[in-house]
Amino acid sequence: MRDPAPEAAAHRAVLERGRHLARQDAWDTLAAEMRAAEAEGQLTPGLTPLAHLLALGARADVVEAARTAIARGETARVCASLNAFEACLGDEPDTDQPQLTYVVAMAHVETARAWRGGSKAARLAEPRRAAWAHHMGCAAHMADRFDPFEQHSVLWAALRCAVLEADPAPATRFADDYEDLIELDPRLPASMKALGREALPDRRGSWSILDREARRVAAQTREAWGMAGYAWVAMGAAECDLAAFHRLDGNLFCEGLHEILERCPTQDMANRLAAFTGLTVGQFPGAPPAHRWVADCFGWITQDHLRELHPLIWAEARTPGRRLGSEGDDLEKRGRIRAWSSLADYYAPALEAGRRLVFAPDGVRMVKE
């Protein structure tokens, strides 16, 4: 058991750095650090861009205030706080505007999503739909100010993908926008998983588009990931809808999982893939072959790669269409429960035969009592 894990510790440290700089009005320093992080391609151990986390921390206070006002129905206060934030950062030098405008734009995106909640925009009551449209429209307008390729910026490409929901015809451009995002940094799993979610039939795509985009991304990212690009896109889709397994190529999916751990053999990645295969996917009676094959990967992932548990990864793993019972709000406790339950379910025959599960230097082992 390892907590905090390296990814969680890095995530927290960089996010708090962004929050601290914002509270000190040190916008020039924030912009410089974001610029350097993007130029150098700095990532956390879990392959999250540091520039993204700095920006997330920098807007955290204003977004939290907006969410509080939204919960109270205080529309005017929400707009006032975002307008003040935009005006404050707009006074900074032009050289810092690509970074600071991104921070403001994403604050609008998060505020729009808070207004929308878990509903589709078209189904919102008029006041909430209008508020969502206002903030998403502000973000979409800002997204046109800087070109991602001219700025060499994953952040700006990600912003263009984030405002797709404000586009009247997003299905005609989402694949191109995500292709640009992935091209700017093929190392990032989050970009490929986001494409998988967007390609689902209830979002922008269809089952055939999902498989097509997964194959295209595998070719696009072959140098960085081998065939793992297919698996990353497929994972993003399956985390939202397990029905994706009816149309995904199980052989390519499993091959991609092997490639991921060959190219990124960290305990962070081993925990992520173990949580995905053992918890998100899991074993279900009557599941299609691709589903069963990916769920069975839990065995070699844990036996060949898993040497320690990172509870937060398991706590945050998606479980589409399932309620796992009350696990409380303690993320570390939830993660431990989920991890040990998944291991116990998979290795039940050996445990019932009197063996004991232990973590060894080379992976999980079943030891005779």
C-alpha positions in Angstrom: 0.0 0.0 0.0 1.4 3.3 -1.0 -0.3 6.6 -0.1 0.3 9.2 -1.2 1.4 7.7 -4.5 3.9 9.7 -6.7 1.1 10.8 -9.1 -1.2 12.0 -6.3 1.6 13.8 -4.6 2.8 15.5 -7.8 -0.8 16.4 -8.7 -1.4 18.0 -5.4 1.9 19.9 -5.3 1.5 21.4 -8.8 -2.2 22.3 -8.3 -1.4 24.0 -5.0 1.4 25.9 -6.7 -1.1 27.3 -9.3 -3.5 28.2 -6.5 -0.8 29.9 -4.5 0.4 32.0 -7.4 -3.2 33.1 -8.2 -3.8 34.1 -4.6 -0.6 36.2 -4.7 -1.7 37.8 -8.0 1.6 36.5 -9.4 0.1 36.2 -12.8 3.4 36.8 -14.6 5.1 34.0 -12.7 2.1 31.7 -13.4 2.2 32.4 -17.1 6.0 31.9 -17.2 5.8 28.6 -15.4 2.9 27.4 -17.6 4.9 28.5 -20.7 8.0 26.7 -19.6 6.1 23.5 -18.6 4.5 23.3 -22.1 7.7 24.1 -23.9 9.6 21.4 -22.0 6.7 18.9 -22.2 6.7 18.5 -18.4 4.5 15.7 -17.1 3.7 14.1 -13.8 4.5 10.4 -13.2 1.0 9.6 -14.4 1.4 11.5 -17.6 -0.6 14.6 -16.7 0.8 17.9 -18.2 2.1 20.2 -15.4 0.8 23.3 -17.3 -2.7 21.8 -17.1 -2.4 21.4 -13.3 -1.0 24.9 -12.8 -4.0 26.3 -14.7 -6.4 24.1 -12.7 -5.0 25.4 -9.5 -5.0 29.0 -10.6 -8.7 29.0 -11.4 -9.8 26.8 -8.5 -10.9 29.6 -6.2 -13.0 31.4 -8.7 -14.6 28.2 -10.0 -15.4 27.1 -6.4 -17.0 30.5 -5.7 -19.0 30.1 -8.9 -20.3 26.7 -8.0 -21.3 27.9 -4.6 -23.3 30.8 -6.2 -24.9 28.4 -8.7 -26.1 26.2 -5.8 -27.8 29.2 -4.4 -29.2 30.3 -7.8 -27.3 33.5 -7.7 -26.8 34.0 -11.5 -25.6 37.6 -11.2 -23.0 36.8 -8.7 -21.6 34.0 -10.9 -21.3 36.4 -13.9 -19.8 39.1 -11.7 -17.0 36.9 -10.3 -16.1 35.5 -13.8 -16.1 39.0 -15.3 -13.9 40.4 -12.5 -11.5 37.4 -13.0 -11.3 38.0 -16.7 -10.7 41.8 -16.3 -8.0 41.2 -13.8 -6.0 38.8 -16.0 -6.8 40.9 -19.1 -4.6 43.7 -17.8 -1.5 41.5 -17.8 1.1 41.9 -20.6 0.4 40.5 -24.1 3.2 38.0 -23.8 1.3 36.3 -20.9 -2.1 36.3 -22.6 -2.0 32.9 -24.2 -1.6 31.3 -20.8 -3.9 33.6 -18.8 -6.7 33.6 -21.4 -6.6 29.8 -21.2 -7.1 30.0 -17.4 -10.1 32.3 -17.8 -11.6 30.3 -20.7 -11.5 27.1 -18.7 -13.0 28.8 -15.7 -16.0 29.6 -18.0 -16.1 26.0 -19.2 -16.2 24.6 -15.7 -18.8 27.2 -14.7 -20.9 26.2 -17.7 -20.6 22.5 -16.8 -21.7 23.4 -13.2 -24.8 25.0 -14.6 -25.5 21.9 -16.8 -24.8 19.4 -14.1 -25.4 15.8 -15.3 -28.1 16.8 -17.9 -27.8 17.5 -21.6 -28.0 21.2 -22.3 -31.1 20.9 -24.5 -33.0 19.4 -21.5 -32.2 22.2 -19.0 -34.8 24.6 -17.8 -34.4 27.9 -19.6 -32.6 29.9 -16.9 -30.0 27.2 -16.5 -29.7 26.6 -20.2 -29.2 30.4 -20.8 -26.5 30.5 -18.1 -24.8 27.4 -19.6 -24.9 29.0 -23.1 -23.4 32.3 -21.8 -20.4 30.8 -20.2 -19.7 28.2 -22.8 -20.1 30.9 -25.5 -17.5 33.0 -23.7 -15.1 30.1 -23.6 -15.7 29.3 -27.3 -15.1 32.9 -28.2 -11.8 32.9 -26.4 -10.8 29.6 -28.0 -10.4 31.4 -31.3 -7.9 33.9 -30.0 -4.8 31.6 -30.3 -3.9 28.8 -32.6 -2.8 25.7 -30.8 -0.1 24.9 -33.4 1.3 28.5 -33.5 1.5 28.4 -29.7 2.7 24.7 -29.6 0.1 24.3 -26.9 -1.8 21.2 -25.9 -3.8 23.4 -23.6 -5.3 25.4 -26.5 -6.1 22.3 -28.4 -7.8 20.9 -25.3 -9.8 24.1 -24.9 -11.1 23.7 -28.5 -12.2 20.2 -27.7 -13.8 21.4 -24.4 -16.1 23.9 -26.2 -17.3 21.4 -28.7 -20.6 21.1 -26.7 -21.3 24.7 -27.7 -20.9 24.0 -31.4 -24.2 23.6 -33.3 -22.7 20.7 -35.3 -20.0 19.1 -33.2 -20.1 15.8 -35.0 -18.6 17.3 -38.1 -15.4 18.5 -36.3 -14.8 16.6 -33.1 -12.6 13.9 -34.8 -10.4 16.6 -36.4 -10.1 18.6 -33.2 -9.0 15.6 -31.2 -6.6 14.6 -34.0 -4.9 18.0 -33.5 -4.9 17.6 -29.7 -3.2 14.1 -29.9 -0.8 15.3 -32.6 0.5 18.0 -30.3 1.5 15.5 -27.7 0.9 11.8 -28.4 2.1 10.8 -25.0 -1.1 11.9 -23.2 -3.5 9.1 -22.4 -6.2 11.6 -21.3 -6.5 13.0 -24.8 -7.1 9.6 -26.3 -9.5 8.5 -23.6 -11.5 11.8 -24.1 -11.8 11.0 -27.8 -13.2 7.6 -26.9 -15.9 9.2 -24.8 -16.8 11.7 -27.5 -17.0 9.0 -30.1 -19.8 7.1 -28.3 -23.2 7.1 -30.0 -24.8 9.2 -27.3 -22.2 11.9 -27.7 -20.8 12.8 -31.1 -20.2 9.5 -32.9 -21.4 6.0 -33.4 -20.0 2.5 -32.7 -18.4 2.3 -36.1 -16.9 5.8 -35.6 -15.5 4.7 -32.2 -13.7 1.7 -33.7 -12.5 3.8 -36.7 -11.1 6.5 -34.5 -9.4 4.0 -32.2 -7.6 2.4 -35.2 -6.7 5.9 -36.5 -5.2 6.9 -33.2 -3.2 3.7 -33.0 -1.6 4.6 -36.3 -1.1 8.2 -35.3 0.6 7.4 -32.0 2.5 4.2 -33.0 5.9 5.7 -32.4 5.0 6.7 -28.8 2.7 3.8 -27.9 2.8 1.0 -30.5 -0.8 -0.4 -30.6 -1.7 1.1 -27.3 -3.5 4.0 -28.9 -6.3 1.7 -29.7 -6.6 0.6 -26.1 -6.5 4.2 -24.8 -9.4 5.3 -27.0 -11.3 2.0 -26.2 -10.8 2.5 -22.5 -12.2 6.0 -22.6 -15.4 4.6 -24.2 -15.7 1.5 -22.0 -15.4 3.6 -18.9 -18.6 5.3 -19.8 -20.5 2.5 -21.6 -19.5 -1.2 -21.4 -21.7 -1.8 -24.4 -18.7 -0.6 -26.4 -17.3 -4.1 -26.1 -19.9 -5.4 -28.5 -18.1 -3.4 -31.3 -14.5 -3.1 -30.1 -11.7 -5.4 -31.3 -10.8 -7.4 -28.2 -7.4 -8.7 -29.6 -6.2 -5.1 -30.4 -7.5 -4.0 -27.0 -5.5 -6.7 -25.1 -2.4 -6.1 -27.3 -2.6 -2.4 -26.4 -2.7 -3.1 -22.7 0.5 -5.1 -23.0 2.1 -2.3 -25.0 1.1 0.3 -22.3 2.9 -1.5 -19.6 5.9 -2.3 -21.8 6.3 1.4 -22.5 5.3 2.8 -19.2 6.1 0.1 -16.5 5.3 2.2 -13.5 3.2 1.3 -10.5 0.9 4.2 -11.3 0.1 2.6 -14.6 -0.1 -0.9 -13.3 -2.7 0.3 -10.8 -4.7 2.2 -13.4 -4.9 -0.8 -15.7 -5.6 -3.2 -12.9 -8.5 -1.0 -11.7 -9.8 -0.7 -15.2 -9.7 -4.5 -16.0 -10.7 -5.7 -12.5 -13.2 -3.1 -11.4 -14.4 -1.0 -14.3 -14.7 -4.0 -16.6 -14.9 -7.0 -14.3 -16.4 -10.4 -15.1 -20.1 -10.5 -16.1 -22.2 -13.5 -17.1 -23.0 -13.4 -20.8 -20.5 -10.6 -21.6 -19.2 -10.5 -25.2 -15.8 -12.1 -25.9 -13.9 -8.7 -26.0 -15.3 -7.9 -22.6 -14.1 -11.3 -21.2 -10.7 -11.1 -22.8 -10.0 -7.6 -21.3 -11.3 -8.6 -17.9 -9.0 -11.6 -18.0 -6.0 -9.3 -18.4 -6.4 -8.5 -14.7 -4.6 -11.7 -14.1 -1.3 -11.0 -15.9 -1.4 -7.3 -15.0 -1.5 -8.1 -11.2 0.8 -11.1 -11.4 3.4 -9.6 -13.7 3.3 -5.9 -12.8 1.4 -4.9 -9.6 3.8 -4.6 -6.7 1.9 -2.0 -4.6 -1.6 -0.6 -4.3 -2.4 3.1 -4.9 -5.8 3.5 -3.2 -6.7 6.9 -4.9 -6.5 5.4 -8.3 -9.0 2.6 -7.4 -11.2 5.1 -5.6 -11.6 7.2 -8.7 -12.0 4.3 -11.2 -15.3 4.5 -13.1 -17.9 1.8 -12.7 -20.5 2.4 -15.5 -24.0 1.3 -14.8 -23.2 -0.2 -11.4 -23.7 0.8 -7.8 -21.0 -0.7 -5.6 -22.8 0.0 -2.3 -21.9 2.7 0.3 -18.2 3.2 0.4 -18.2 6.5 2.2 -16.4 9.7 1.3 -13.0 8.6 2.5 -11.2 8.1 -0.8 -8.4 6.1 0.6 -10.7 3.7 2.3 -12.9 3.4 -0.8 -9.8 2.6 -2.9 -8.6 -0.1 -0.5 -12.1 -1.7 -0.4 -12.4 -1.7 -4.2 -8.9 -3.0 -4.8 -9.1 -5.9 -2.3 -12.6 -6.8 -3.4 -11.4 -7.0 -7.0 -8.4 -9.1 -6.1 -10.5 -11.4 -3.9 -13.1 -11.9 -6.6 -10.6 -12.8 -9.3 -8.5 -15.0 -7.1 -11.4 -16.6 -5.2 -10.6 -20.2 -6.2 -7.1 -20.0 -4.9 -8.1 -18.2 -1.7 -10.8 -20.8 -1.1 -8.2 -23.5 -1.6 -6.3 -22.0 1.4 -3.7 -19.8 -0.4 -2.9 -16.3 0.7 -2.5 -13.3 -1.6 0.8 -11.3 -1.1 2.6 -8.5 -3.0 6.0 -9.6 -4.1 8.8 -7.6 -5.8 7.7 -9.0 -9.2 3.9 -8.9 -8.7 1.0 -10.5 -6.9 1.6 -14.1 -5.7 -0.6 -16.8 -4.2 1.2 -18.4 -1.3 0.3 -21.6 0.5 -0.5 -21.1 4.1 
